[in-house]
C-alpha cells in the first residue's frame, strides 16, 4: 500500500507528484529546490544557503512521513555548476 505525504512546512509540489510517498515501509522523497515555504521565495545565495534550505525542506517532509535524517539510506544530489 502507498501513502502520499504532504506538509505545509515544505514547498508544495509544482507538478503532478507528491512531496513523498511511503511504500512498503520506505519513504521516497521528491527532489527539493531551495524555496522557503513560508514566503514562496527561491533562496539564491551561497551554496551553503541553498543547501540549508533544501535540507530544511527535506527534514520537514521526512518529519511529516514519521521519519528523520537518521533513517536515510540513500541520496542523490544534482548540481548545476561545480
LOROVO-807288 format. One record per residue: x, y, z of N, C-alpha, C, O in turn; residue number from 0. Coordinates in steps of 0.001 Angstrom, whole numbers, plus 524288, in hexadecimal, padded with zeros to 5 digits. Layout:
! residues N
+--------+---------+-------+---------+----------+-------+--------+---------+-------+--------+---------+-------+-----+
! n_east ! n_north !  n_up ! ca_east ! ca_north ! ca_up ! c_east ! c_north !  c_up ! o_east ! o_north !  o_up !  nr !
+--------+---------+-------+---------+----------+-------+--------+---------+-------+--------+---------+-------+-----+
!      X !       Y !     Z !       X !        Y !     Z !      X !       Y !     Z !      X !       Y !     Z ! NUM !
...
+--------+---------+-------+---------+----------+-------+--------+---------+-------+--------+---------+-------+-----+
***
This chain:
! residues 82
+--------+---------+-------+---------+----------+-------+--------+---------+-------+--------+---------+-------+-----+
! n_east ! n_north !  n_up ! ca_east ! ca_north ! ca_up ! c_east ! c_north !  c_up ! o_east ! o_north !  o_up !  nr !
+--------+---------+-------+---------+----------+-------+--------+---------+-------+--------+---------+-------+-----+
!  80346 !   7FB66 ! 80000 !   80000 !    80000 ! 80000 !  80377 !   804DF ! 80000 !  80789 !   804FE ! 8028F !   0 !
!  801D3 !   808D5 ! 7FD23 !   804AF !    80DC0 ! 7FCCB !  8019D !   8120E ! 7FF86 !  7FCCE !   81217 ! 7FF82 !   1 !
!  80482 !   815AC ! 801DF !   8020B !    81A27 ! 80470 !  804FA !   81F12 ! 802CC !  809C6 !   81F43 ! 8030E !   2 !
!  80217 !   82306 ! 8011D !   8047D !    827FF ! 7FFB4 !  805C7 !   82B17 ! 8049C !  802F6 !   82ADB ! 80880 !   3 !
!  80A11 !   82DFB ! 8045F !   80BB1 !    8315B ! 808AE !  80B31 !   836FD ! 806E4 !  80CE9 !   8385E ! 8029E !   4 !
!  808D4 !   83A3D ! 80A2A !   80803 !    83FC1 ! 808E6 !  808B9 !   842F5 ! 80DD9 !  80678 !   841AD ! 811E6 !   5 !
!  80BD3 !   8471B ! 80D93 !   80C77 !    84AA9 ! 811F8 !  80CD9 !   85044 ! 80FFF !  80EFA !   85145 ! 80BCD !   6 !
!  80AC3 !   853DE ! 8130E !   80B35 !    8596E ! 811C8 !  81087 !   85B9F ! 8135F !  811C4 !   8601B ! 81226 !   7 !
!  813AD !   8587B ! 81619 !   818D4 !    85A38 ! 817DE !  81D08 !   8599C ! 813A7 !  82198 !   85AD4 ! 8148F !   8 !
!  81B7A !   857BD ! 80F1A !   81EFE !    85741 ! 80A9A !  81C0F !   85951 ! 805D8 !  81740 !   8597C ! 805DD !   9 !
!  81EE6 !   85AE4 ! 801C3 !   81C40 !    85CE8 ! 7FD17 !  81877 !   858EA ! 7FAC7 !  81991 !   8543C ! 7FAA3 !  10 !
!  81414 !   85AD3 ! 7F904 !   81040 !    85765 ! 7F684 !  81278 !   85561 ! 7F157 !  81596 !   85800 ! 7EECA !  11 !
!  810D4 !   850C6 ! 7EFE4 !   8127D !    84E8A ! 7EAE9 !  81085 !   851FC ! 7E674 !  80BFA !   85392 ! 7E66D !  12 !
!  813E0 !   8531F ! 7E2C1 !   8127C !    85687 ! 7DE62 !  80FB5 !   85375 ! 7DA18 !  80C7D !   855A2 ! 7D743 !  13 !
!  810E4 !   84E8D ! 7D99C !   80E97 !    84B40 ! 7D58C !  80B23 !   8470E ! 7D7D9 !  80997 !   84760 ! 7DC64 !  14 !
!  809EC !   84323 ! 7D4BF !   80668 !    83EE8 ! 7D674 !  80957 !   83AA8 ! 7D980 !  80977 !   8361F ! 7D7E9 !  15 !
!  80BA5 !   83C2F ! 7DDD3 !   80E7C !    83873 ! 7E118 !  80DD1 !   839FE ! 7E6CA !  80BD0 !   83E35 ! 7E7F6 !  16 !
!  80F75 !   836A9 ! 7EA43 !   80F09 !    83792 ! 7EFE1 !  8144B !   83943 ! 7F214 !  8185D !   83865 ! 7EFAC !  17 !
!  8142E !   83BAF ! 7F6AC !   81910 !    83CF9 ! 7F94F !  81BFA !   837F7 ! 7FABC !  820C8 !   837C9 ! 7FAAB !  18 !
!  818FF !   833F0 ! 7FC03 !   81B4A !    82ECE ! 7FD25 !  816FF !   82AB8 ! 7FCD6 !  81258 !   82BED ! 7FD02 !  19 !
!  818AF !   825E5 ! 7FC62 !   8152F !    8215F ! 7FC75 !  81766 !   81D7D ! 80062 !  81C1C !   81C88 ! 8007E !  20 !
!  81401 !   81B45 ! 80395 !   8158F !    816FF ! 80703 !  813A1 !   81203 ! 8046E !  80EFF !   8117E ! 80341 !  21 !
!  81738 !   80E54 ! 8038D !   815D9 !    80958 ! 80116 !  8191E !   804FE ! 80384 !  81DE9 !   80550 ! 803B8 !  22 !
!  8167B !   800FB ! 80555 !   81928 !    7FC6F ! 8079C !  81D0F !   7FDF0 ! 80BDF !  8213D !   7FB99 ! 80C4A !  23 !
!  81BAF !   801DA ! 80F08 !   81F09 !    80375 ! 81358 !  8236C !   80726 ! 811DA !  8267C !   808BB ! 81534 !  24 !
!  823C6 !   8088C ! 80CDE !   827CC !    80C29 ! 80B0B !  82553 !   8116E ! 809C8 !  820D0 !   811B2 ! 80825 !  25 !
!  82853 !   815A0 ! 80A90 !   82699 !    81AE0 ! 80921 !  829C8 !   81C93 ! 80462 !  82E95 !   81CBC ! 80492 !  26 !
!  82715 !   81DD3 ! 8002A !   82991 !    81FAE ! 7FB5F !  82846 !   8257B ! 7FAC8 !  823D2 !   826E5 ! 7F9A7 !  27 !
!  82C35 !   828D2 ! 7FB8F !   82B66 !    82E7C ! 7FB4B !  82C46 !   83076 ! 7F5C0 !  82FBD !   82E9D ! 7F2F9 !  28 !
!  82917 !   8343B ! 7F434 !   829E6 !    836D8 ! 7EF34 !  82E7A !   83A94 ! 7EFB5 !  83017 !   83BF5 ! 7F406 !  29 !
!  83089 !   83C2F ! 7EB4A !   834D1 !    83FED ! 7EB53 !  83322 !   84518 ! 7EDB6 !  82E8B !   84685 ! 7ED83 !  30 !
!  836CE !   847D5 ! 7EFEE !   835BB !    84CD9 ! 7F263 !  83940 !   85103 ! 7F00B !  83DAC !   84FF5 ! 7EE79 !  31 !
!  83736 !   855B4 ! 7EFD9 !   83A53 !    85A3D ! 7EE65 !  83A03 !   85E11 ! 7F2F0 !  83695 !   85D89 ! 7F643 !  32 !
!  83D7E !   861E7 ! 7F32A !   83DA5 !    8655D ! 7F7BA !  8395B !   86986 ! 7F7C5 !  83A6E !   86E2D ! 7F732 !  33 !
!  8348C !   867D0 ! 7F874 !   83027 !    86B6F ! 7F8F7 !  82E9E !   86BBA ! 7FEB0 !  82E12 !   867B7 ! 80149 !  34 !
!  82DED !   87079 ! 800A7 !   82BF9 !    87141 ! 805F6 !  82612 !   87086 ! 805C4 !  82366 !   8739F ! 8033D !  35 !
!  823EF !   86C83 ! 8085D !   81E55 !    86B84 ! 807F6 !  81AF6 !   86FCD ! 80A68 !  81666 !   8705E ! 808FF !  36 !
!  81D23 !   872CB ! 80E07 !   81A22 !    876F7 ! 8108C !  81932 !   87B86 ! 80CD8 !  81513 !   87DFF ! 80D02 !  37 !
!  81D08 !   87CA3 ! 8097E !   81C97 !    88125 ! 80600 !  81BD9 !   87FA1 ! 8004B !  819EC !   882BB ! 7FD2A !  38 !
!  81D5F !   87ADD ! 7FEF4 !   81D3C !    8792F ! 7F984 !  821D7 !   87B2F ! 7F662 !  8221B !   87A63 ! 7F1A6 !  39 !
!  8257E !   87DCC ! 7F908 !   82A07 !    88001 ! 7F65A !  82E4F !   87BF3 ! 7F5A6 !  82F43 !   878B3 ! 7F910 !  40 !
!  830D8 !   87C37 ! 7F12C !   8355D !    878F2 ! 7F017 !  83A11 !   87B54 ! 7F2D8 !  83B42 !   87FEE ! 7F21C !  41 !
!  83CBA !   87836 ! 7F5FF !   8416D !    87A0B ! 7F8AD !  845E2 !   879EB ! 7F4C1 !  84740 !   875C7 ! 7F2B9 !  42 !
!  8481F !   87E69 ! 7F3B5 !   84C88 !    87E9B ! 7F010 !  850F2 !   88180 ! 7F2C3 !  85134 !   8864D ! 7F2BA !  43 !
!  85456 !   87E82 ! 7F50D !   858DF !    880B3 ! 7F7BA !  85D6D !   87D24 ! 7F6BD !  85E67 !   87B84 ! 7F252 !  44 !
!  86031 !   87BF2 ! 7FAD8 !   8649A !    8785F ! 7FA5F !  8628C !   872C7 ! 7FA06 !  85DFA !   871C3 ! 7FB22 !  45 !
!  865ED !   86F36 ! 7F87F !   8646F !    869B4 ! 7F85E !  862DC !   867E9 ! 7FDD6 !  85F7D !   86489 ! 7FE6C !  46 !
!  8654D !   86A2D ! 801D2 !   863F3 !    868CF ! 80731 !  85E5C !   86A7F ! 80878 !  85B6B !   86789 ! 80ADD !  47 !
!  85CE4 !   86F42 ! 806E1 !   85792 !    87137 ! 807CF !  85387 !   86DC3 ! 8051C !  84F90 !   86C50 ! 80768 !  48 !
!  8549D !   86C7E ! 8003A !   850F5 !    8694F ! 7FD35 !  8508F !   863CB ! 7FF76 !  84C4C !   86198 ! 7FFCD !  49 !
!  854FD !   86196 ! 800FE !   85504 !    85C4F ! 80336 !  8520D !   85C23 ! 8085A !  84F17 !   85879 ! 80951 !  50 !
!  852D0 !   86017 ! 80BAE !   84FF0 !    8604A ! 810A7 !  84A0E !   86028 ! 80FB8 !  84739 !   85D58 ! 81265 !  51 !
!  84836 !   86337 ! 80BE7 !   84296 !    86360 ! 80ADF !  840A3 !   85E2D ! 808C4 !  83C80 !   85C53 ! 80A5E !  52 !
!  8438C !   85BCF ! 80537 !   84205 !    856B4 ! 80321 !  841AC !   852B7 ! 8078D !  83DFB !   84FA5 ! 807C6 !  53 !
!  84585 !   852C3 ! 80B14 !   84573 !    84F0B ! 80F70 !  840F8 !   85022 ! 81338 !  83EB5 !   84C79 ! 8155E !  54 !
!  83FA5 !   85518 ! 81413 !   83B06 !    8565F ! 81746 !  8361D !   85419 ! 814C2 !  832D7 !   851C6 ! 81766 !  55 !
!  835A8 !   854CE ! 80FA6 !   83118 !    852CD ! 80CDB !  830D1 !   84CDE ! 80D3A !  82CAD !   84AB0 ! 80E57 !  56 !
!  83538 !   84A40 ! 80C4C !   8354D !    84489 ! 80CAA !  83412 !   842B6 ! 8122F !  83143 !   83EE1 ! 812E9 !  57 !
!  83628 !   8456F ! 81610 !   8350B !    8440F ! 81B7E !  82F42 !   84474 ! 81CB7 !  82D1F !   84123 ! 81F78 !  58 !
!  82CB3 !   8487F ! 81AAF !   82716 !    84928 ! 81B93 !  823F9 !   844C8 ! 81901 !  82034 !   842D5 ! 81B43 !  59 !
!  82586 !   8433D ! 81452 !   822D7 !    83EF8 ! 81196 !  823AD !   839D5 ! 81483 !  81FFF !   836D4 ! 81545 !  60 !
!  82880 !   838D7 ! 81624 !   82998 !    83412 ! 8191C !  82676 !   833F1 ! 81E2D !  82449 !   82FE4 ! 81F95 !  61 !
!  82639 !   8385A ! 820EA !   82335 !    838A6 ! 825C5 !  81D72 !   83785 ! 824C0 !  81AF8 !   834AE ! 827BD !  62 !
!  81B53 !   839B5 ! 82098 !   815D3 !    838C2 ! 81F44 !  814D7 !   83304 ! 81E0E !  8107C !   83112 ! 81EAB !  63 !
!  818EF !   83055 ! 81C54 !   81880 !    82ABD ! 81B20 !  8198C !   82759 ! 81FE8 !  8195F !   8228E ! 81F98 !  64 !
!  81AA5 !   829E0 ! 8245E !   81BD4 !    826ED ! 82919 !  8215E !   824D5 ! 8291C !  82278 !   820D5 ! 82B8B !  65 !
!  824DC !   82785 ! 82666 !   82A3E !    825BF ! 825DD !  82DF0 !   82A3A ! 82734 !  82C3E !   82E53 ! 82910 !  66 !
!  832FA !   8296E ! 82641 !   836E4 !    82D7E ! 82733 !  83BC0 !   82C4A ! 823F7 !  83C0F !   82841 ! 8215F !  67 !
!  83F83 !   82FD3 ! 8242B !   8446D !    82EF3 ! 82163 !  84748 !   82A20 ! 82372 !  84A67 !   827CB ! 820A0 !  68 !
!  84642 !   8289F ! 82847 !   848BD !    823EF ! 82A7B !  84758 !   81F07 ! 8276E !  84A3F !   81B33 ! 82789 !  69 !
!  842F1 !   81F1E ! 824B8 !   84117 !    81A86 ! 821E1 !  84290 !   81A89 ! 81C17 !  84175 !   816C2 ! 81954 !  70 !
!  84507 !   81EB2 ! 81A3C !   84657 !    81F24 ! 814A9 !  84AC7 !   81B63 ! 81350 !  84EC4 !   81B32 ! 815FE !  71 !
!  84A01 !   81867 ! 80F17 !   84E0A !    814B6 ! 80D67 !  85066 !   8161E ! 80817 !  85479 !   81401 ! 806A7 !  72 !
!  84DEB !   819A4 ! 8052A !   84FFF !    81B17 ! 8000B !  84E2C !   8208B ! 7FE9C !  849B6 !   82205 ! 7FFA2 !  73 !
!  851AA !   82382 ! 7FC3C !   85044 !    828A2 ! 7FA22 !  852C7 !   8293C ! 7F4C0 !  856B0 !   826B9 ! 7F385 !  74 !
!  85072 !   82C96 ! 7F1A0 !   852AF !    82E0D ! 7EC96 !  852B5 !   833FC ! 7EC62 !  84EC1 !   8367A ! 7ED86 !  75 !
!  85714 !   83639 ! 7EAF5 !   85795 !    83BE5 ! 7EAB8 !  858D9 !   83D74 ! 7E51D !  85C61 !   83B48 ! 7E2AD !  76 !
!  855EC !   8413E ! 7E31E !   856F2 !    84363 ! 7DDEC !  858DF !   848FA ! 7DE9B !  85641 !   84C2A ! 7E114 !  77 !
!  85D6A !   84A2A ! 7DC70 !   85FA2 !    84F66 ! 7DCB1 !  85FC8 !   851B7 ! 7D73A !  86109 !   84F0F ! 7D36C !  78 !
!  85E7B !   856B4 ! 7D6EE !   85E82 !    85951 ! 7D1E0 !  8640E !   85A98 ! 7D022 !  86555 !   85A37 ! 7CB83 !  79 !
!  86756 !   85C1C ! 7D3E0 !   86C9D !    85DC8 ! 7D283 !  87048 !   85C77 ! 7D6FF !  86F14 !   85D74 ! 7DB8C !  80 !
!  874BA !   85A3F ! 7D5AE !   87890 !    85911 ! 7D9B9 !  87D03 !   85CCF ! 7D920 !  880C4 !   85C96 ! 7DC1F !  81 !
+--------+---------+-------+---------+----------+-------+--------+---------+-------+--------+---------+-------+-----+
***
